[in-house]
Amino acid sequence: MMLLLSGEGPSDLGTIMGTVSICEGELFKRGPMSIIVDQMVEQRLGYSLLNSNAVCFVNEHEIGLRSKQVSIPRSPRLPGQKVKKDTIYFRRNAQALGTLARDLEVQRECPIIAVLFRDSDGTNTSTRSLWRDKFDSIVGGFEDAEFASGVPMMPKPKSEAWLLCALKQNPYTHCDALENSSGNDASPNSLKKQLAAVVNGDVTSEKLSDWVGEGHINHVQIDMPSFNAFLHELVRAMNNALAR
């Protein structure tokens, strides 16, 4: 089994050490979210895909280029399903990643789990359906690619909320409230500023990855709607991959 990951930057799933757009092994600099994914998969498999060099990473720019080559089906797959204009970006990205994952499965002759990370962003005045619309658009994009082991990883409003759940003064309690925070880093009480306050200003991707890897952030104890939605999709994707 392999993981195919694509995120937005070093502080979520990670980044590439070099000028290539797709990498494996030492060229992949893991981020805190990729370690969380790997820990979850390791619970099921009994071994780490990251430590086994069974992870392929594709950067956001490459996914953007590939997404221009895909087309949204004219007929929705589900009755009543509509493609919303403001979520097409997410759907095309997922379709591009799903298509790449499907090709990679043929090349490697092993099941692939593809994880697309995108912050939902938004502000605390955004419509309540904004996150769900974006999340569902990623699900729809993987369906468009006819790839059944694709996973949306979309924190609400961004990954700092998940990390703060574990690192705040009363960890793992009442974390739902964090999802109602503004996703704007310029706001006076932004999630990024809150996170910096609890880790003494060190919010580098390296430090956050260390916190996750060393067990200071325990994904098992995180109970938040957006995190639980990601977990549900990851379990479904693992079950599908292991059944093949």
KAHUGI-V200519 format. One record per run of one state. SS is the DSSP state (H for helix, E for strand, L for the rest). FROM is the first residue (numbers start at 1). LEN is the number of residues. If there is no record, write none. Layout:
<<SS/FROM/LEN> <SS/FROM/LEN>>
This chain:
<<L/1/1> <E/2/5> <L/7/7> <E/14/3> <L/17/5> <E/22/3> <H/25/3> <E/28/3> <L/31/1> <H/32/14> <L/46/9> <E/55/4> <L/59/1> <H/60/8> <L/68/17> <H/85/24> <L/109/3> <E/112/6> <L/118/12> <H/130/15> <L/145/5> <E/150/4> <L/154/5> <H/159/9> <L/168/7> <H/175/6> <L/181/10> <H/191/8> <L/199/6> <H/205/9> <L/214/5> <H/219/3> <L/222/3> <H/225/19> <L/244/1>>
